[in-house]
Amino acid sequence: MRVIGAVTGLCVLLIGIFVAWSWATREPEGEIPSVEPSGWEYRWGDSPQDSAGLPAWLNPAAPGWQPIAFPADPPAREGHDKVWFRLRLPDNQWHDPVLFISSIDLIAQVYLGNRLIYQHGDFDQGDGIAFAGWPWHMIALPQDFDGQTLCLRIFSDYTSIGLWGQVRLMERGEAYRQIIRRSAWDVAVSALALALSVFAAIFAASGVERRSFGAIALFAGASGLMLLAEAPARQLIAGNPLGWDLIRAFSYYMLPVATGLILAHWLQGRPRRWMQRLWALHLAYVMLVMGLVQGNVINLSLTFPIFDGLLVATLPAMLALALWQWRALDGTQRTVVLCFALFAPLLLADMLVAHGFIPWQPIPLSFGSLAFSLSCVAISLHRYHRVHRELARSHETLEQQVTTRTEELARLVEELEGLSYRDALTGLYNRRHFDAAYAQACRRAVSRGECLTLAILDLDHFKRINDRFGHDAGDSVLVTLAGLLKAHQEIGESVCRLGGEEFALFSHASPEALAERLERLLGRLLATPLKRGELCLGHVTFSAGIASYPVHSASPDSLLRLADEALYRAKRGGRSAVAIYSASAAPSLQKADFGRERCGASGDAQPPRAEAEQG
């Protein structure tokens, strides 16, 4: 809904822009046409003062003047920073005449005859003359200006010197109408660009496509401010030329930064890295010159030629990098690159006009800026909608997975409730847990066709340890063996203490692999005598019997008995051994059900085991 509302608002704004532009560009009827004065002359340098304290060159008979087609950039400047222009005004045919000048490089005084009628900037600062901005100038003329000489005294340490743009005699009302007419479209596009900037910033704050929308917000904001600061109507909004030029400079300098950020978001690999270096270079320039201008180290006007030279090199490079991966780009990315290819030449042409390399003419920079901004916003909205749709789909899937996992967990908790009992001495699971967990492992092995291997371990001569060193020493031996078993168990295995000195381990490993691990563990016990404090307990060993389903039995339920028989064989064979069940080597005590006997006793309370130890 937010996207639909935003798009509707933009459409309404576009309609308003079209209506305002149509109204502003309609031609008035019955207006006396404006006239471009001709017959200009110039001379380099500054005029000396006459006896009355007036510039001597105001005298129409003063020699040294040379003709020029337009009062700007006379030939053979050769380091001059002051120049004079003059012309003889035509007959007055207007009721409220003004001389309209688009811009002056950089500051000027205007004389009509011997009278100073207009001044822009301050000439009284000697060598420290400061830049005063690039406003348009509407110079009021008296009704009796017919045939009088108009002189302009101009200072500039900029690349250009003199007048720029339009210089026309006209009615004051017509001048204002031209200002509004020439500004209507740019102001409307500026408002749209600034609205797009806010719109993109809101979407960037939402967290989806943050970098893309953030770069678009920066570009739309910079282009909107630049168009507003360049529109002639800016002086009708606020009469601060230098402030407007500072805004224009900052927004103009930020355009390649924003453009580089947008393009870098769509590129990959080396083009992306080079694009990042280019926009970082421009960002460093912006920070440096804005700091120097604010510190009054340099004039703002001097920063434009350096930036324009940098832009001439970097803007084509950005376009080349964008076109480098043309084949790898999708349709939306190619649209962004094409819009940038339209915007970049317009920006370069506007710069060439500003420096006089191209005759003055209006450059439709706002069209390129608007097309680039709208295309980026439209594509990012498409991606935003797609990402949100994928997120919604993923969220629905995640909810289903969470529900399924929760149900499974609830069943598992219900099954294992009361089974998480541990042996207080060793920390291993106790006999109660073993009975339930082993039964569950048997069911799983049958249903899934998995291997289930059971090992029964019994410490050798454990009674002697208790009798000789005490039960505390025996407990420490049990803890040591439990720790070793836990350290050697693998994922999915379970180790339990059945009681006394007897332990059980069931695993999905093969009987041979499990036997090999237990033999290594036995070798470790044999290699190092156990100690309890300063007391040496000697070498402690164990015997183990192993049986596996389905290798040794068609049913896992009989593994307990078969592993017990293998343990009996290891005991009878001399202890300190690991035996795998073998039907041919089964003991002769066929009537003894060792599993059932052990269920009711532990330790030395097993008659067959005691008999084996005595043997």
Steps between C-alpha positions, in 0.01 A plus 500: 500500500786739575646441152162562331447820698849625419461432127159674501651804670780517243247484213300785651820702539594438135159622386542814710844558347357475148217744576740752661743475210222549244379813682846645546608454140199664333598808301350835608314702241576862406841511671773720353780255406834507674814618321853366518726808498789508256802714431704390803857615556764396752838591644720312746612635835344754736423864439691778674309770690436843355505827693143442618591158641311313225647235270656680204376230259141611553575780257357392163800661329755289694723311253608132509164327463470199270186338360377159618195297398399410857634643829679186620856361488669754270813377323853534642401485865860429609432490871269803519235483772321827410328600179260774385212463255279772354225555245267777387143422605224500235178698511269434792175326403406354839296636791715344775833415331761271650822345378481127580831307531501124569834509689824695545848356547560602775414847641408823323411868513258644245515869397249690293681809382683618812257339747558171681159331466580142607769305686550128567778420748750727670788662307641675807685196636806546278671168432256316729191538283258221598265293287140621545310224320348454154151655515308640207496879485203727425645850459237776503548767233360853504255605233760736346764234428461549122840539339693503827812292552480197734833391651576186700807468719567128568741305720563124469776262601285217362559319170243732338460875525203709390130429451344157447169376360240751390544878489175669398308826529137436595206589718538415867179294491624304201828431682312353794283294267810362328653414837187311603463342156860377497477382859159326500614168364825486698325593825231238437759232422698612804191453719446155350866404548493614863177303553669196345793554734276495807309205358822301438639595843187359667542172313872494584412536868271196472809281457416334164725602207655751741808580292308535176231728644761695700702575185182598313399731786843668482485541120140627494570741786821632340344541153188662649702753698724573203203564268340727759826689562550551125140602424469880449203504740735422790555874552127551535501237777801638691732787406830341604703432184807368678290265711326362191834448327631313804197269484547463125868416538441241772214329316685514167814350655297222666342383172791274392519363856132400490527375142801287587318353799199409283708339225730320745191335650421338163857405398722214611873422513762742370251753351335528840831558679607768249159667525538513877843665462356765266213603726733495801733742311212740439385473861850592618492805268165612640620476859827679424363797303199555725735517798731747323209718384343509845840589645531791251820349362381506138211655305218266409522597132853357472381152599277460193771479228695239697189290557392532138841379385470205736148429375611499135734212587286301744152523344597319175694252713185427702301450181769269359500293820121473488513384136786256575261245650213567258460134404497389862227750597131416509226713346450726801871564539535585131218753537695676776815507285308639199346775712845586631628505139231762429574704813882507474522687161246756621709564811815539290321730252375720784856527628634591153237774466593637843865534392417648159621204293147478355291813419249582769182295474271330752600139567209271600697357790180460700366245249807280540494535878129420512532198270795359696332553837164355391660195339708428811197541727279284278756221481573513872125490574472193279785334686356616832164342418668179387714479812196560721309231316788255547529598866129440552530161333806414710322619814207271427735206440693581816180505703407158366846366582486646850159339555627162378817521709300604805272200464796267456675653800186460710481131407870457575468673836206279581696188405813599692321641801638339812793344308755774557629335817872495552733312726596732784860374519613488138255734333411229247145390434380239748335159460149644476596717210683213337196272507272753331757645257622155399143387431441806285830441313393144429169615350674761288759250375228261386281769335790669318715194435794649689788327670484492880809394692505446877811480719498390866809598702603373841803612705743220578564415867304803613426336837874484574529876444220565746644257754858628472458875452149567620173589333609860438781370283257268324268793435786698345576208268135491392503876434822468298361224280173690454694806388700298250187340360333840457812640336512213251129483418386623158190686388188287537650267759377457857713399801335383824606361835293186562608470860811425706799473268294418191443732205312478171548677166278469194586643162426483126865413427606155385611256773856499363523882505363516854734222614799686354408816690454311828836327450666838457331614818619186677853560373488848645402363841780243485756765406433727795447391862214677676562725797286652768689790640839363605361145512586275203214261420695306237379396160125465464351301213162395381344222298239566235257296296347621173200383301333663201168494318446365236850350483463269801128487553182526300346707779665784695321387815751218547809722476517541877533126551748457213721787617495350849615165361783674315597677825501162683734364231734800544507440877569128459773582247707688754323836529633835365352416162225597259302211353251504214219251525550179302244220493770234468681632809190534719554379859358170612270656758203488264247507780640819655318811389759756594287792394221395737744431786662843464166679505460421866855553626823689440869467570594171669139390552509295173587133564631417150717815496637429846579148390692635201699737719590225745622293208 
